[in-house]
Every structure is written in structure tokens, then in C-alpha cells.
Amino acid sequence: MTAQPSSPLSASVNPEDVARFNRLGELWWDKSGKMGILHEINPIRVTYICDHVRRFLQGDSAALNESGHRPLEGLRIADIGCGGGILSESLAELGARVTGIDPAPNNIAVATRHAEKSGLDIDYRNITAEALAETGEQFDAIAALEVIEHVEGPQAFVAMLGKCLKPGGLIFLATIDRTFKSYMLAIIGAEYVLGWVPKGTHDHSKFIRPNELSGWLSDAGMREIDRAGMSFQPLTMIWRKSHDTDVNYLMAGRKLD
């Protein structure tokens, strides 16, 4: 019998969460399945990243290719906790040189196979964020979306990601606010009533207030440059960016020069 690859360990990794996501396998790319919500919000996340890259890394007059469809051309971006590669592939399609890391070996296997089928060259690694930081590599931008609420020591995790950023580089974080509203919608509603994500995916006590996250960025030599909510519209049945950060929200930060 062939031994199953083991997940790398680190101070930030929660073994139970890694094991839970490791079991998802091919479900990452089932748009009508348990991870379908990630496919639905992915266009919001990608647009958010591109908008801030244009503003802070390229400038409003940045020269894109003739079609304008590769706004991330040449930028080196790390996707932390990449899962099956949903975000990584979108960033690579827009021209970024993507390094996707995840401590769950099955996630990396799924992501690698899907990228090959899609004809995309993505550097996937079955390592932890600590291991990436130890390489000394630095990136133009880092994305850790729907990840920080699953790690141990989230403040130290933010600081560690900052070490992987070039001066002036951008960090993108997405997580869930620690409110009663988020408990009712993100846990009771999404997990137990609607079944949008597997039961037990979230722990309300590990949700993070936006001002807490902003403070952690500041402590790590970065500054918040934007925050925005992601809200589900029941009448249209679609997700959109909003001013409501009481549940799901995005935050962009920049490393000080």
C-alpha cells in the first residue's frame, strides 16, 4: 500500500482544518458543490486585486497589452492557502507569475492537475507559510483569502506574510467579521441551513474584526489601504462588493517602503 503524503506542520497550521480541506479533493472545482461559493465570489476577489495593483503598483497609466486582459503581467504573486487553485488560476490567466502554497497535499495535487489541464504554468508547493518565509523569496503581492480564520496565531501569521512582501508590495486578505450577524449567516445559515460550505468549516471565535486586522498590518510594517464587504443579494442571488463588512470582507494593505 502506498503511504499517503503527510501535511507539513508549523506553528500556524491547525491540523484539523488542514485535514478537513484535504478531504475535499476534486470538490474544489465542482461549481455546484460545497465549494461553489468560492467560485461565486472569485470574480469579486480578482477584480479587487486588479484594481489595487493598477492603482499602487502600476499607476493609472500602466501599459497593458493591446486587449487589456492581462493587467497582472509580470507580477509575482503568492496565493497562500491556495486550496484547489481557484484564485491561483484566475491570477495566472491575467499574467501573474503565481506561487500557490497549501499545507494539504491533496489540495496541491488537485490544483496541479487542473492547472495542467488548463494549460497554466503555476508554481504549486505543498508547504506552509512559514516554510515560504524561510526561503527568503519576496513577492510583488500576496493573497491570503478565506485563510486567516483557519490558522493558529493570526497576528503572527500576518507578520510572517509581510516578510514575504517586497517594499511597497500589496497584501490582500479576506475573512469574516466576528459579529452576531456573521454567526447567524456564515455559520448557522451557510453551514447548517443552506449547506453552502461543509459543516464545521468555521469557528466563530476565530473570526476577526476589521480593526484588529488593520492593527496587525500596522504592527507588521504595513498599512491598510482599503477594506470592502462581500454581500449576498437574496433577490438577485448574486454576490457583490459592498460597504457592509459585518460578515465577509476584503482588506488590502501595502508594505511600507
The 8 nearest C-alpha neighbors of each residue, nearest first, counted from 0:
[[1, 2, 3, 4, 5, 105, 104, 6],
 [2, 0, 3, 4, 5, 105, 104, 108],
 [3, 1, 0, 4, 5, 104, 6, 105],
 [2, 4, 5, 1, 104, 0, 105, 6],
 [5, 3, 2, 104, 6, 105, 103, 1],
 [4, 6, 3, 7, 104, 103, 2, 102],
 [5, 7, 103, 102, 104, 8, 4, 125],
 [8, 6, 102, 126, 5, 127, 9, 125],
 [7, 9, 6, 12, 10, 127, 102, 14],
 [10, 8, 12, 11, 127, 7, 129, 130],
 [9, 11, 12, 151, 8, 152, 13, 129],
 [12, 10, 151, 150, 9, 152, 13, 156],
 [11, 13, 9, 150, 10, 151, 14, 8],
 [12, 14, 16, 15, 150, 151, 17, 11],
 [15, 13, 17, 16, 12, 18, 8, 6],
 [16, 14, 18, 17, 13, 19, 20, 12],
 [15, 17, 19, 18, 13, 14, 20, 149],
 [18, 16, 14, 20, 19, 15, 103, 21],
 [17, 19, 21, 15, 16, 20, 14, 22],
 [20, 18, 16, 17, 21, 22, 15, 23],
 [19, 21, 22, 17, 23, 18, 16, 103],
 [20, 22, 18, 103, 105, 19, 23, 17],
 [23, 21, 20, 19, 24, 18, 105, 106],
 [24, 22, 26, 20, 21, 25, 27, 19],
 [25, 23, 26, 22, 105, 106, 109, 21],
 [24, 26, 27, 28, 23, 109, 29, 83],
 [25, 27, 29, 28, 23, 24, 32, 34],
 [28, 26, 25, 83, 34, 29, 24, 23],
 [27, 29, 26, 30, 25, 83, 34, 85],
 [30, 28, 26, 32, 31, 27, 35, 34],
 [31, 29, 35, 32, 28, 38, 34, 36],
 [30, 32, 35, 29, 33, 34, 36, 28],
 [33, 31, 29, 35, 34, 30, 26, 195],
 [32, 34, 196, 35, 195, 197, 26, 31],
 [35, 33, 36, 32, 37, 27, 196, 26],
 [36, 34, 30, 31, 38, 32, 37, 33],
 [35, 37, 39, 38, 34, 40, 195, 33],
 [38, 36, 40, 39, 35, 34, 41, 85],
 [37, 39, 41, 35, 36, 40, 30, 85],
 [38, 40, 36, 37, 41, 35, 238, 42],
 [39, 41, 37, 43, 38, 42, 238, 36],
 [40, 42, 44, 38, 43, 39, 37, 45],
 [43, 41, 45, 44, 40, 46, 39, 38],
 [44, 42, 46, 41, 40, 45, 47, 240],
 [43, 45, 41, 47, 42, 46, 48, 40],
 [44, 46, 42, 48, 47, 43, 41, 49],
 [47, 45, 49, 43, 48, 44, 50, 42],
 [48, 46, 44, 50, 45, 49, 43, 51],
 [47, 49, 45, 46, 51, 50, 52, 44],
 [50, 48, 52, 46, 51, 47, 53, 45],
 [51, 49, 47, 53, 52, 48, 46, 54],
 [52, 50, 54, 53, 48, 49, 55, 47],
 [51, 53, 56, 49, 55, 54, 50, 48],
 [54, 52, 57, 50, 58, 51, 55, 56],
 [53, 55, 58, 51, 52, 59, 56, 57],
 [54, 56, 52, 51, 53, 58, 57, 169],
 [57, 55, 52, 53, 58, 54, 168, 51],
 [56, 58, 53, 61, 55, 54, 52, 59],
 [59, 57, 54, 53, 61, 60, 55, 56],
 [58, 60, 61, 54, 53, 57, 55, 62],
 [61, 59, 58, 62, 57, 53, 63, 54],
 [62, 60, 57, 58, 59, 63, 53, 70],
 [61, 63, 60, 64, 57, 67, 70, 65],
 [64, 62, 67, 70, 61, 65, 69, 66],
 [63, 65, 67, 66, 69, 62, 68, 70],
 [64, 66, 67, 63, 68, 62, 69, 70],
 [67, 65, 68, 64, 63, 69, 70, 62],
 [66, 68, 64, 63, 65, 69, 70, 62],
 [67, 69, 66, 70, 93, 64, 63, 65],
 [70, 68, 93, 94, 71, 72, 67, 64],
 [71, 69, 72, 63, 93, 68, 67, 49],
 [72, 70, 94, 95, 93, 69, 74, 73],
 [73, 71, 94, 95, 69, 70, 74, 93],
 [74, 72, 95, 94, 71, 96, 75, 70],
 [75, 73, 95, 71, 72, 96, 139, 76],
 [74, 76, 96, 138, 139, 95, 97, 73],
 [75, 77, 140, 97, 141, 138, 139, 96],
 [76, 78, 98, 141, 97, 99, 79, 142],
 [79, 77, 99, 142, 81, 141, 143, 98],
 [80, 78, 143, 100, 81, 142, 77, 99],
 [81, 79, 101, 82, 100, 146, 78, 143],
 [80, 82, 84, 79, 78, 99, 101, 100],
 [83, 81, 106, 84, 80, 101, 107, 110],
 [82, 84, 110, 106, 27, 109, 85, 81],
 [83, 85, 110, 87, 81, 82, 86, 88],
 [86, 84, 87, 88, 83, 89, 38, 82],
 [87, 85, 89, 88, 84, 90, 41, 81],
 [88, 86, 84, 90, 89, 85, 91, 78],
 [87, 89, 91, 90, 86, 85, 84, 92],
 [88, 90, 92, 86, 91, 87, 93, 85],
 [89, 91, 93, 87, 92, 88, 95, 86],
 [92, 90, 95, 88, 94, 93, 89, 97],
 [91, 93, 89, 90, 94, 88, 69, 95],
 [94, 92, 69, 90, 91, 71, 70, 95],
 [93, 95, 72, 71, 69, 91, 92, 73],
 [96, 94, 91, 71, 74, 72, 73, 90],
 [95, 97, 75, 74, 76, 91, 73, 94],
 [96, 98, 76, 121, 95, 77, 75, 91],
 [97, 99, 122, 77, 123, 78, 121, 76],
 [100, 98, 78, 123, 81, 77, 122, 79],
 [99, 101, 124, 79, 80, 81, 123, 125],
 [100, 102, 80, 125, 103, 81, 126, 127],
 [101, 103, 126, 127, 125, 6, 7, 104],
 [104, 102, 21, 6, 106, 101, 105, 17],
 [105, 103, 107, 106, 125, 6, 102, 108],
 [106, 104, 108, 21, 107, 103, 24, 109],
 [105, 107, 83, 82, 109, 104, 108, 103],
 [106, 108, 110, 104, 105, 109, 111, 125],
 [107, 109, 105, 111, 106, 110, 112, 104],
 [108, 110, 106, 112, 107, 111, 83, 105],
 [111, 109, 83, 84, 107, 113, 108, 112],
 [112, 110, 108, 114, 109, 113, 107, 115],
 [113, 111, 115, 109, 114, 110, 108, 116],
 [112, 114, 116, 110, 115, 111, 117, 109],
 [115, 113, 117, 119, 111, 116, 112, 118],
 [114, 116, 118, 112, 117, 113, 119, 111],
 [117, 115, 113, 114, 118, 112, 119, 111],
 [116, 118, 114, 115, 119, 113, 88, 112],
 [119, 117, 115, 116, 114, 120, 113, 121],
 [118, 120, 114, 117, 115, 121, 91, 88],
 [119, 121, 122, 118, 114, 115, 91, 96],
 [122, 120, 97, 123, 119, 98, 114, 96],
 [121, 123, 98, 99, 97, 124, 120, 96],
 [124, 122, 99, 98, 100, 121, 107, 111],
 [123, 125, 100, 126, 99, 122, 101, 107],
 [124, 126, 101, 102, 104, 100, 107, 103],
 [125, 127, 102, 124, 101, 100, 7, 130],
 [128, 126, 130, 129, 102, 101, 131, 7],
 [127, 129, 131, 130, 132, 126, 79, 160],
 [130, 128, 132, 127, 131, 133, 9, 159],
 [131, 129, 133, 127, 128, 132, 126, 134],
 [130, 132, 128, 133, 134, 129, 127, 126],
 [133, 131, 129, 134, 130, 135, 163, 128],
 [132, 134, 130, 135, 131, 129, 136, 128],
 [135, 133, 131, 132, 136, 130, 137, 129],
 [136, 134, 133, 132, 137, 163, 131, 162],
 [137, 135, 134, 163, 138, 132, 131, 133],
 [138, 136, 163, 164, 165, 135, 139, 162],
 [137, 139, 164, 140, 75, 165, 76, 163],
 [138, 140, 168, 75, 165, 76, 74, 164],
 [141, 139, 169, 76, 138, 168, 170, 164],
 [142, 140, 77, 170, 76, 78, 171, 169],
 [141, 143, 171, 78, 170, 144, 79, 172],
 [144, 142, 79, 172, 146, 78, 171, 80],
 [143, 145, 173, 172, 146, 142, 174, 171],
 [144, 146, 174, 173, 147, 143, 148, 172],
 [147, 145, 144, 149, 148, 143, 80, 150],
 [146, 148, 149, 150, 153, 145, 174, 143],
 [149, 147, 205, 206, 146, 150, 174, 145],
 [148, 150, 147, 146, 16, 13, 151, 205],
 [151, 149, 11, 147, 12, 13, 148, 153],
 [150, 152, 11, 153, 12, 13, 10, 149],
 [151, 153, 155, 154, 11, 156, 150, 10],
 [154, 152, 156, 155, 151, 150, 147, 157],
 [155, 153, 157, 156, 152, 215, 158, 212],
 [156, 154, 158, 157, 153, 152, 159, 11],
 [155, 157, 153, 159, 154, 158, 152, 160],
 [158, 156, 160, 154, 159, 155, 153, 161],
 [159, 157, 219, 155, 161, 156, 160, 154],
 [158, 160, 156, 162, 161, 157, 155, 132],
 [161, 159, 157, 163, 162, 158, 156, 164],
 [160, 162, 158, 164, 163, 159, 157, 219],
 [161, 163, 159, 160, 164, 132, 158, 137],
 [162, 164, 137, 160, 161, 132, 138, 136],
 [165, 163, 138, 137, 161, 162, 168, 139],
 [164, 166, 168, 137, 138, 139, 167, 163],
 [167, 165, 256, 168, 254, 255, 164, 253],
 [166, 168, 254, 256, 255, 253, 165, 169],
 [169, 167, 139, 165, 166, 140, 254, 164],
 [170, 168, 253, 140, 252, 141, 254, 139],
 [169, 171, 141, 252, 140, 251, 142, 253],
 [172, 170, 142, 251, 250, 141, 143, 252],
 [173, 171, 143, 144, 250, 249, 142, 251],
 [174, 172, 249, 144, 145, 248, 250, 143],
 [173, 175, 145, 248, 247, 148, 147, 144],
 [176, 174, 247, 246, 206, 248, 207, 177],
 [175, 177, 208, 246, 207, 245, 206, 178],
 [178, 176, 206, 207, 208, 181, 175, 203],
 [179, 177, 181, 180, 176, 182, 245, 246],
 [178, 180, 182, 181, 183, 177, 184, 245],
 [179, 181, 178, 183, 182, 184, 246, 245],
 [180, 182, 246, 184, 185, 178, 183, 179],
 [183, 181, 179, 186, 180, 185, 184, 203],
 [182, 184, 187, 180, 181, 188, 186, 185],
 [185, 183, 188, 181, 182, 186, 187, 189],
 [184, 186, 189, 181, 182, 188, 183, 187],
 [185, 187, 190, 182, 189, 188, 184, 183],
 [188, 186, 183, 191, 190, 184, 189, 185],
 [187, 189, 184, 192, 186, 190, 191, 193],
 [190, 188, 185, 195, 193, 186, 194, 187],
 [191, 189, 194, 198, 186, 196, 187, 188],
 [190, 192, 187, 194, 188, 193, 189, 198],
 [193, 191, 188, 194, 190, 189, 187, 195],
 [194, 192, 189, 195, 188, 191, 190, 196],
 [193, 195, 190, 196, 189, 191, 192, 197],
 [194, 196, 189, 193, 33, 190, 36, 197],
 [195, 197, 33, 190, 194, 189, 34, 198],
 [198, 196, 200, 190, 199, 33, 194, 195],
 [199, 197, 190, 200, 191, 196, 194, 201],
 [198, 200, 201, 197, 202, 190, 186, 196],
 [201, 199, 198, 197, 196, 202, 16, 190],
 [202, 200, 199, 203, 186, 149, 148, 205],
 [201, 203, 204, 205, 206, 200, 199, 148],
 [202, 204, 206, 205, 201, 182, 177, 186],
 [203, 205, 202, 206, 177, 207, 201, 148],
 [206, 204, 203, 148, 202, 207, 149, 177],
 [205, 207, 177, 203, 175, 176, 148, 204],
 [208, 206, 176, 177, 175, 209, 205, 211],
 [207, 209, 176, 211, 210, 177, 212, 206],
 [210, 208, 212, 211, 213, 207, 176, 244],
 [211, 209, 213, 212, 208, 214, 207, 215],
 [212, 210, 214, 208, 209, 213, 215, 207],
 [211, 213, 215, 209, 214, 210, 216, 208],
 [212, 214, 210, 216, 211, 215, 223, 209],
 [215, 213, 217, 211, 212, 216, 210, 218],
 [216, 214, 218, 212, 217, 213, 154, 219],
 [215, 217, 221, 213, 219, 214, 218, 222],
 [216, 218, 221, 214, 222, 219, 220, 215],
 [217, 219, 215, 216, 220, 214, 221, 158],
 [220, 218, 158, 216, 217, 221, 215, 161],
 [221, 219, 217, 218, 255, 254, 216, 222],
 [222, 220, 254, 216, 217, 253, 255, 219],
 [223, 221, 217, 252, 253, 216, 224, 254],
 [222, 224, 252, 213, 225, 251, 253, 216],
 [223, 225, 252, 251, 222, 253, 226, 250],
 [226, 224, 251, 250, 223, 227, 252, 249],
 [225, 227, 250, 249, 251, 248, 228, 224],
 [228, 226, 249, 248, 242, 241, 244, 250],
 [227, 229, 248, 244, 241, 243, 242, 240],
 [230, 228, 240, 247, 248, 241, 239, 238],
 [229, 231, 238, 239, 241, 228, 240, 232],
 [230, 232, 238, 237, 233, 239, 236, 229],
 [231, 233, 236, 237, 234, 235, 238, 230],
 [234, 232, 236, 235, 231, 237, 238, 230],
 [235, 233, 232, 236, 237, 231, 238, 230],
 [234, 236, 237, 233, 232, 238, 231, 239],
 [237, 235, 233, 232, 234, 231, 238, 239],
 [236, 238, 232, 235, 231, 239, 233, 39],
 [239, 237, 231, 230, 232, 40, 229, 39],
 [240, 238, 230, 229, 241, 231, 237, 43],
 [239, 241, 229, 228, 230, 43, 227, 238],
 [242, 240, 228, 243, 229, 227, 230, 239],
 [241, 243, 228, 227, 244, 240, 229, 226],
 [244, 242, 228, 241, 245, 230, 227, 229],
 [243, 245, 228, 248, 246, 247, 242, 227],
 [246, 244, 176, 243, 178, 181, 247, 180],
 [245, 247, 181, 176, 175, 244, 248, 180],
 [248, 246, 175, 229, 228, 174, 244, 176],
 [247, 249, 228, 244, 229, 227, 173, 174],
 [250, 248, 173, 227, 226, 172, 228, 174],
 [249, 251, 226, 172, 225, 171, 173, 227],
 [252, 250, 171, 225, 224, 170, 223, 226],
 [253, 251, 223, 170, 224, 222, 169, 221],
 [252, 254, 169, 221, 222, 168, 167, 170],
 [255, 253, 221, 167, 168, 166, 220, 169],
 [254, 256, 221, 167, 166, 220, 253, 222],
 [255, 166, 167, 254, 165, 168, 253, 220]]
